[in-house]
Amino acid sequence: MMRDLDVGALPICGDDDRLKGIITDRDIVIKCCAEGKDLDQTTARDLAHGRVWVDADTSVEEALNLMEQHRIKRLPVIDKHRIVGMISEADIAKELPDSKLAEFVHRVYASA
């Protein structure tokens, strides 16, 4: 799915369409391939992590604070208990004015 959609992360939702977690390409490589696990037997549930998300009305500053606090690069966006999208560091960086870009880069990558 990630290849077909050209994305590095996918939300994992249950039958109720509620967010259960997120899986990244890095999760697959580090937690499955590098550990020699069987790709056909390992499930997204086995590799998924966290349920950090933002409400659709969350400010960019709040989203960035969450990313920094949890050391994550992508956040699911929830509206009325349903996932409506994902926001990434790249999305935020594209929208920042030049005067804020250096601060953003420092906040995101200084502690990496």
NUKOL-906775 format. One record per residue: residue number from 0; x, y negated, z of N, C-alpha, C in turn. Coordinates in Angstrom, 1 decimal. Layout:
<rs>
k NUM, n_x X, n_y Y, n_z Z, ca_x X, ca_y Y, ca_z Z, c_x X, c_y Y, c_z Z
...
</rs>
This chain:
<rs>
k 0, n_x 0.8, n_y 1.2, n_z 0.0, ca_x 0.0, ca_y 0.0, ca_z 0.0, c_x 0.9, c_y -1.3, c_z 0.0
k 1, n_x 1.9, n_y -1.2, n_z 0.8, ca_x 2.8, ca_y -2.4, ca_z 0.9, c_x 3.4, c_y -2.7, c_z -0.4
k 2, n_x 3.9, n_y -1.7, n_z -1.1, ca_x 4.5, ca_y -1.9, ca_z -2.4, c_x 3.4, c_y -2.4, c_z -3.4
k 3, n_x 2.3, n_y -1.8, n_z -3.4, ca_x 1.2, ca_y -2.2, ca_z -4.4, c_x 0.8, c_y -3.7, c_z -4.1
k 4, n_x 0.7, n_y -4.1, n_z -2.9, ca_x 0.3, ca_y -5.4, ca_z -2.5, c_x 1.4, c_y -6.4, c_z -2.4
k 5, n_x 2.6, n_y -5.9, n_z -2.5, ca_x 3.8, ca_y -6.8, ca_z -2.4, c_x 3.9, c_y -7.5, c_z -1.1
k 6, n_x 3.7, n_y -6.8, n_z 0.0, ca_x 3.7, ca_y -7.4, ca_z 1.3, c_x 4.6, c_y -6.6, c_z 2.2
k 7, n_x 5.0, n_y -7.2, n_z 3.3, ca_x 5.9, ca_y -6.6, ca_z 4.3, c_x 5.2, c_y -6.2, c_z 5.5
k 8, n_x 3.9, n_y -6.4, n_z 5.6, ca_x 3.2, ca_y -6.1, ca_z 6.8, c_x 1.7, c_y -5.8, c_z 6.5
k 9, n_x 1.1, n_y -4.9, n_z 7.2, ca_x -0.3, ca_y -4.7, ca_z 7.1, c_x -1.0, c_y -4.6, c_z 8.4
k 10, n_x -2.1, n_y -5.2, n_z 8.6, ca_x -2.9, ca_y -5.0, ca_z 9.8, c_x -3.5, c_y -3.6, c_z 9.8
k 11, n_x -3.7, n_y -3.1, n_z 11.0, ca_x -4.3, ca_y -1.8, ca_z 11.2, c_x -5.7, c_y -2.1, c_z 11.9
k 12, n_x -6.8, n_y -1.7, n_z 11.2, ca_x -8.1, ca_y -2.0, ca_z 11.8, c_x -8.8, c_y -0.6, c_z 12.0
k 13, n_x -9.7, n_y -0.6, n_z 13.0, ca_x -10.4, ca_y 0.6, ca_z 13.3, c_x -11.7, c_y 0.6, c_z 12.5
k 14, n_x -12.5, n_y 1.6, n_z 12.7, ca_x -13.8, ca_y 1.7, ca_z 12.0, c_x -14.7, c_y 0.5, c_z 12.2
k 15, n_x -14.5, n_y -0.2, n_z 13.4, ca_x -15.2, ca_y -1.3, ca_z 13.7, c_x -14.7, c_y -2.6, c_z 13.1
k 16, n_x -13.7, n_y -2.5, n_z 12.2, ca_x -13.0, ca_y -3.6, ca_z 11.5, c_x -12.3, c_y -4.5, c_z 12.5
k 17, n_x -12.0, n_y -4.1, n_z 13.7, ca_x -11.3, ca_y -4.9, ca_z 14.7, c_x -9.8, c_y -4.5, c_z 14.6
k 18, n_x -9.0, n_y -5.5, n_z 14.8, ca_x -7.5, ca_y -5.3, ca_z 14.8, c_x -7.1, c_y -4.4, c_z 15.9
k 19, n_x -6.3, n_y -3.3, n_z 15.5, ca_x -5.8, ca_y -2.4, ca_z 16.4, c_x -4.3, c_y -2.5, c_z 16.5
k 20, n_x -3.6, n_y -3.1, n_z 15.5, ca_x -2.2, ca_y -3.3, ca_z 15.5, c_x -1.7, c_y -3.8, c_z 14.2
k 21, n_x -0.4, n_y -3.8, n_z 14.0, ca_x 0.2, ca_y -4.2, ca_z 12.8, c_x 1.4, c_y -3.3, c_z 12.5
k 22, n_x 1.6, n_y -3.0, n_z 11.3, ca_x 2.8, ca_y -2.2, ca_z 10.9, c_x 3.5, c_y -3.0, c_z 9.8
k 23, n_x 4.8, n_y -2.9, n_z 10.0, ca_x 5.7, ca_y -3.7, ca_z 9.0, c_x 6.6, c_y -2.7, c_z 8.3
k 24, n_x 7.2, n_y -3.2, n_z 7.2, ca_x 8.1, ca_y -2.3, ca_z 6.5, c_x 9.3, c_y -2.0, c_z 7.3
k 25, n_x 9.7, n_y -2.9, n_z 8.2, ca_x 10.8, ca_y -2.6, ca_z 9.1, c_x 10.4, c_y -1.5, c_z 10.1
k 26, n_x 9.2, n_y -1.5, n_z 10.6, ca_x 8.8, ca_y -0.4, ca_z 11.5, c_x 9.0, c_y 1.0, c_z 10.8
k 27, n_x 8.6, n_y 1.0, n_z 9.5, ca_x 8.7, ca_y 2.3, ca_z 8.8, c_x 10.1, c_y 2.7, c_z 8.6
k 28, n_x 11.0, n_y 1.8, n_z 8.3, ca_x 12.4, ca_y 2.1, ca_z 8.1, c_x 13.1, c_y 2.5, c_z 9.4
k 29, n_x 12.9, n_y 1.7, n_z 10.4, ca_x 13.6, ca_y 1.9, ca_z 11.7, c_x 13.0, c_y 3.0, c_z 12.5
k 30, n_x 11.7, n_y 3.1, n_z 12.6, ca_x 11.1, ca_y 4.0, ca_z 13.5, c_x 10.7, c_y 5.4, c_z 12.9
k 31, n_x 10.9, n_y 5.4, n_z 11.6, ca_x 10.5, ca_y 6.7, ca_z 10.9, c_x 11.7, c_y 7.2, c_z 10.0
k 32, n_x 12.1, n_y 6.5, n_z 9.0, ca_x 13.1, ca_y 6.9, ca_z 8.1, c_x 14.5, c_y 7.1, c_z 8.8
k 33, n_x 14.9, n_y 6.1, n_z 9.6, ca_x 16.2, ca_y 6.1, ca_z 10.2, c_x 16.2, c_y 7.2, c_z 11.3
k 34, n_x 15.1, n_y 7.6, n_z 11.9, ca_x 15.0, ca_y 8.6, ca_z 12.9, c_x 14.8, c_y 10.0, c_z 12.3
k 35, n_x 14.7, n_y 10.1, n_z 11.0, ca_x 14.5, ca_y 11.4, ca_z 10.3, c_x 13.1, c_y 12.0, c_z 10.4
k 36, n_x 12.1, n_y 11.2, n_z 10.8, ca_x 10.8, ca_y 11.7, ca_z 10.9, c_x 10.2, c_y 12.0, c_z 9.5
k 37, n_x 9.2, n_y 12.9, n_z 9.5, ca_x 8.5, ca_y 13.3, ca_z 8.3, c_x 7.6, c_y 12.3, c_z 7.9
k 38, n_x 7.8, n_y 11.6, n_z 6.7, ca_x 6.9, ca_y 10.6, ca_z 6.3, c_x 5.5, c_y 11.0, c_z 6.0
k 39, n_x 5.3, n_y 12.3, n_z 5.7, ca_x 4.0, ca_y 12.8, ca_z 5.4, c_x 3.2, c_y 13.1, c_z 6.7
k 40, n_x 3.9, n_y 13.3, n_z 7.8, ca_x 3.3, ca_y 13.6, ca_z 9.1, c_x 3.2, c_y 12.4, c_z 10.1
k 41, n_x 3.9, n_y 11.4, n_z 9.8, ca_x 3.9, ca_y 10.2, ca_z 10.7, c_x 2.8, c_y 9.3, c_z 10.2
k 42, n_x 2.0, n_y 8.8, n_z 11.2, ca_x 0.9, ca_y 7.9, ca_z 10.9, c_x 1.2, c_y 6.5, c_z 11.2
k 43, n_x 0.4, n_y 5.6, n_z 10.6, ca_x 0.5, ca_y 4.2, ca_z 10.9, c_x 0.4, c_y 3.9, c_z 12.4
k 44, n_x -0.5, n_y 4.6, n_z 13.1, ca_x -0.7, ca_y 4.5, ca_z 14.5, c_x 0.6, c_y 4.8, c_z 15.3
k 45, n_x 1.3, n_y 5.8, n_z 14.8, ca_x 2.6, ca_y 6.1, ca_z 15.5, c_x 3.6, c_y 5.0, c_z 15.5
k 46, n_x 3.5, n_y 4.2, n_z 14.4, ca_x 4.5, ca_y 3.1, ca_z 14.2, c_x 4.1, c_y 1.7, c_z 14.6
k 47, n_x 2.8, n_y 1.5, n_z 14.7, ca_x 2.2, ca_y 0.2, ca_z 14.9, c_x 2.6, c_y -0.4, c_z 16.2
k 48, n_x 2.6, n_y -1.7, n_z 16.3, ca_x 2.9, ca_y -2.3, ca_z 17.5, c_x 2.0, c_y -3.5, c_z 17.8
k 49, n_x 1.9, n_y -3.9, n_z 19.0, ca_x 1.3, ca_y -5.2, ca_z 19.4, c_x 0.0, c_y -5.6, c_z 18.8
k 50, n_x -0.7, n_y -6.4, n_z 19.5, ca_x -1.9, ca_y -7.0, ca_z 19.0, c_x -1.9, c_y -8.5, c_z 19.3
k 51, n_x -0.8, n_y -9.1, n_z 18.9, ca_x -0.7, ca_y -10.5, ca_z 19.0, c_x -1.3, c_y -11.1, c_z 17.8
k 52, n_x -2.2, n_y -12.1, n_z 18.0, ca_x -3.0, ca_y -12.7, ca_z 16.8, c_x -3.3, c_y -14.1, c_z 17.2
k 53, n_x -3.8, n_y -14.8, n_z 16.2, ca_x -4.3, ca_y -16.2, ca_z 16.4, c_x -5.7, c_y -16.3, c_z 15.8
k 54, n_x -6.4, n_y -17.2, n_z 16.4, ca_x -7.7, ca_y -17.6, ca_z 15.9, c_x -7.6, c_y -18.4, c_z 14.7
k 55, n_x -8.5, n_y -18.4, n_z 13.8, ca_x -8.5, ca_y -19.1, ca_z 12.6, c_x -8.3, c_y -20.6, c_z 12.8
k 56, n_x -8.7, n_y -21.1, n_z 13.9, ca_x -8.6, ca_y -22.5, ca_z 14.2, c_x -7.4, c_y -22.9, c_z 15.0
k 57, n_x -6.5, n_y -22.0, n_z 15.2, ca_x -5.2, ca_y -22.2, ca_z 15.9, c_x -4.3, c_y -23.2, c_z 15.2
k 58, n_x -3.7, n_y -24.1, n_z 15.9, ca_x -2.8, ca_y -25.1, ca_z 15.2, c_x -1.5, c_y -24.4, c_z 14.8
k 59, n_x -0.8, n_y -24.9, n_z 13.8, ca_x 0.4, ca_y -24.4, ca_z 13.3, c_x 1.4, c_y -24.4, c_z 14.5
k 60, n_x 1.4, n_y -25.4, n_z 15.3, ca_x 2.4, ca_y -25.4, ca_z 16.5, c_x 2.1, c_y -24.2, c_z 17.4
k 61, n_x 0.9, n_y -24.0, n_z 17.7, ca_x 0.5, ca_y -22.8, ca_z 18.6, c_x 0.9, c_y -21.5, c_z 17.9
k 62, n_x 0.7, n_y -21.4, n_z 16.6, ca_x 1.1, ca_y -20.1, ca_z 15.9, c_x 2.6, c_y -19.9, c_z 16.0
k 63, n_x 3.3, n_y -21.0, n_z 15.8, ca_x 4.8, ca_y -21.0, ca_z 15.8, c_x 5.2, c_y -20.6, c_z 17.2
k 64, n_x 4.6, n_y -21.2, n_z 18.2, ca_x 5.0, ca_y -20.9, ca_z 19.6, c_x 4.8, c_y -19.4, c_z 19.9
k 65, n_x 3.7, n_y -18.8, n_z 19.4, ca_x 3.4, ca_y -17.4, ca_z 19.6, c_x 4.5, c_y -16.5, c_z 18.9
k 66, n_x 4.8, n_y -16.9, n_z 17.7, ca_x 5.9, ca_y -16.2, ca_z 16.9, c_x 7.2, c_y -16.2, c_z 17.7
k 67, n_x 7.5, n_y -17.4, n_z 18.2, ca_x 8.8, ca_y -17.6, ca_z 18.9, c_x 8.7, c_y -16.7, c_z 20.2
k 68, n_x 7.7, n_y -16.8, n_z 21.0, ca_x 7.6, ca_y -16.1, ca_z 22.2, c_x 7.6, c_y -14.6, c_z 22.1
k 69, n_x 7.0, n_y -14.1, n_z 21.1, ca_x 6.9, ca_y -12.6, ca_z 20.9, c_x 8.0, c_y -12.1, c_z 19.9
k 70, n_x 8.8, n_y -13.1, n_z 19.3, ca_x 9.8, ca_y -12.7, ca_z 18.4, c_x 9.3, c_y -11.9, c_z 17.2
k 71, n_x 8.2, n_y -12.4, n_z 16.6, ca_x 7.6, ca_y -11.8, ca_z 15.5, c_x 7.6, c_y -12.8, c_z 14.3
k 72, n_x 7.5, n_y -12.2, n_z 13.1, ca_x 7.5, ca_y -13.0, ca_z 11.9, c_x 6.2, c_y -13.2, c_z 11.2
k 73, n_x 5.2, n_y -12.4, n_z 11.7, ca_x 3.8, ca_y -12.5, ca_z 11.0, c_x 2.8, c_y -12.4, c_z 12.1
k 74, n_x 1.7, n_y -13.1, n_z 11.9, ca_x 0.5, ca_y -13.1, ca_z 12.8, c_x -0.8, c_y -12.8, c_z 12.1
k 75, n_x -1.5, n_y -11.8, n_z 12.5, ca_x -2.9, ca_y -11.7, ca_z 12.0, c_x -3.7, c_y -12.9, c_z 12.4
k 76, n_x -4.6, n_y -13.3, n_z 11.5, ca_x -5.5, ca_y -14.4, ca_z 11.8, c_x -6.9, c_y -13.9, c_z 11.9
k 77, n_x -7.6, n_y -14.2, n_z 13.0, ca_x -8.9, ca_y -13.6, ca_z 13.4, c_x -10.0, c_y -14.7, c_z 13.4
k 78, n_x -11.1, n_y -14.4, n_z 12.8, ca_x -12.2, ca_y -15.3, ca_z 12.8, c_x -13.5, c_y -14.5, c_z 13.1
k 79, n_x -14.2, n_y -14.9, n_z 14.2, ca_x -15.4, ca_y -14.1, ca_z 14.6, c_x -15.1, c_y -12.6, c_z 14.8
k 80, n_x -14.0, n_y -12.3, n_z 15.4, ca_x -13.6, ca_y -10.9, ca_z 15.7, c_x -13.2, c_y -10.1, c_z 14.5
k 81, n_x -13.0, n_y -10.7, n_z 13.4, ca_x -12.6, ca_y -10.0, ca_z 12.1, c_x -11.3, c_y -10.6, c_z 11.6
k 82, n_x -10.5, n_y -9.8, n_z 11.1, ca_x -9.3, ca_y -10.3, ca_z 10.5, c_x -9.6, c_y -10.9, c_z 9.1
k 83, n_x -9.0, n_y -12.2, n_z 9.0, ca_x -9.3, ca_y -12.9, ca_z 7.7, c_x -8.0, c_y -13.2, c_z 7.0
k 84, n_x -6.9, n_y -12.8, n_z 7.6, ca_x -5.6, ca_y -13.1, ca_z 6.9, c_x -4.4, c_y -12.8, c_z 7.8
k 85, n_x -3.2, n_y -13.2, n_z 7.2, ca_x -2.0, ca_y -13.1, ca_z 7.9, c_x -1.2, c_y -14.4, c_z 7.7
k 86, n_x -0.5, n_y -14.9, n_z 8.7, ca_x 0.3, ca_y -16.0, ca_z 8.5, c_x 1.7, c_y -15.6, c_z 8.8
k 87, n_x 2.7, n_y -16.1, n_z 8.0, ca_x 4.1, ca_y -15.7, ca_z 8.2, c_x 4.9, c_y -16.9, c_z 8.4
k 88, n_x 6.1, n_y -16.7, n_z 8.9, ca_x 7.1, ca_y -17.8, ca_z 9.0, c_x 7.2, c_y -18.6, c_z 7.7
k 89, n_x 7.3, n_y -17.8, n_z 6.6, ca_x 7.4, ca_y -18.5, ca_z 5.3, c_x 6.2, c_y -19.4, c_z 5.0
k 90, n_x 5.0, n_y -18.9, n_z 5.4, ca_x 3.9, ca_y -19.8, ca_z 5.1, c_x 4.0, c_y -21.1, c_z 5.9
k 91, n_x 4.4, n_y -21.0, n_z 7.2, ca_x 4.6, ca_y -22.2, ca_z 8.0, c_x 5.7, c_y -23.1, c_z 7.4
k 92, n_x 6.8, n_y -22.5, n_z 7.0, ca_x 7.9, ca_y -23.3, ca_z 6.5, c_x 7.5, c_y -24.1, c_z 5.3
k 93, n_x 6.7, n_y -23.5, n_z 4.4, ca_x 6.3, ca_y -24.1, ca_z 3.2, c_x 5.5, c_y -25.4, c_z 3.4
k 94, n_x 4.8, n_y -25.4, n_z 4.5, ca_x 3.9, ca_y -26.5, ca_z 4.8, c_x 4.5, c_y -27.6, c_z 5.6
k 95, n_x 5.7, n_y -27.4, n_z 6.2, ca_x 6.3, ca_y -28.4, ca_z 7.0, c_x 7.0, c_y -29.5, c_z 6.2
k 96, n_x 6.9, n_y -30.7, n_z 6.7, ca_x 7.6, ca_y -31.8, ca_z 6.1, c_x 9.1, c_y -31.6, c_z 6.3
k 97, n_x 10.0, n_y -32.1, n_z 5.5, ca_x 11.4, ca_y -32.0, ca_z 5.6, c_x 11.9, c_y -32.3, c_z 7.0
k 98, n_x 11.3, n_y -33.4, n_z 7.6, ca_x 11.7, ca_y -33.8, ca_z 8.9, c_x 11.5, c_y -32.8, c_z 10.0
k 99, n_x 10.6, n_y -31.8, n_z 9.8, ca_x 10.4, ca_y -30.8, ca_z 10.8, c_x 11.0, c_y -29.4, c_z 10.4
k 100, n_x 11.5, n_y -29.3, n_z 9.2, ca_x 12.0, ca_y -28.0, ca_z 8.7, c_x 13.2, c_y -27.6, c_z 9.5
k 101, n_x 14.2, n_y -28.5, n_z 9.8, ca_x 15.4, ca_y -28.1, ca_z 10.6, c_x 15.0, c_y -27.6, c_z 12.0
k 102, n_x 14.1, n_y -28.3, n_z 12.6, ca_x 13.6, ca_y -27.8, ca_z 13.9, c_x 13.0, c_y -26.4, c_z 13.9
k 103, n_x 12.2, n_y -26.2, n_z 12.9, ca_x 11.5, ca_y -24.9, ca_z 12.7, c_x 12.6, c_y -23.8, c_z 12.5
k 104, n_x 13.6, n_y -24.0, n_z 11.6, ca_x 14.6, ca_y -23.0, ca_z 11.4, c_x 15.4, c_y -22.7, c_z 12.7
k 105, n_x 15.7, n_y -23.7, n_z 13.4, ca_x 16.4, ca_y -23.6, ca_z 14.7, c_x 15.5, c_y -22.7, c_z 15.7
k 106, n_x 14.3, n_y -23.0, n_z 15.8, ca_x 13.4, ca_y -22.3, ca_z 16.7, c_x 13.2, c_y -20.9, c_z 16.3
k 107, n_x 13.1, n_y -20.6, n_z 15.1, ca_x 12.8, ca_y -19.3, ca_z 14.6, c_x 14.1, c_y -18.4, c_z 14.6
k 108, n_x 15.2, n_y -19.0, n_z 14.2, ca_x 16.4, ca_y -18.1, ca_z 14.0, c_x 17.5, c_y -18.3, c_z 15.1
k 109, n_x 17.4, n_y -19.3, n_z 15.9, ca_x 18.4, ca_y -19.5, ca_z 16.9, c_x 18.5, c_y -18.4, c_z 17.9
k 110, n_x 17.4, n_y -17.8, n_z 18.3, ca_x 17.3, ca_y -16.7, ca_z 19.3, c_x 17.4, c_y -15.3, c_z 18.7
k 111, n_x 17.4, n_y -15.3, n_z 17.3, ca_x 17.4, ca_y -14.0, ca_z 16.7, c_x 18.6, c_y -13.2, c_z 16.9
</rs>
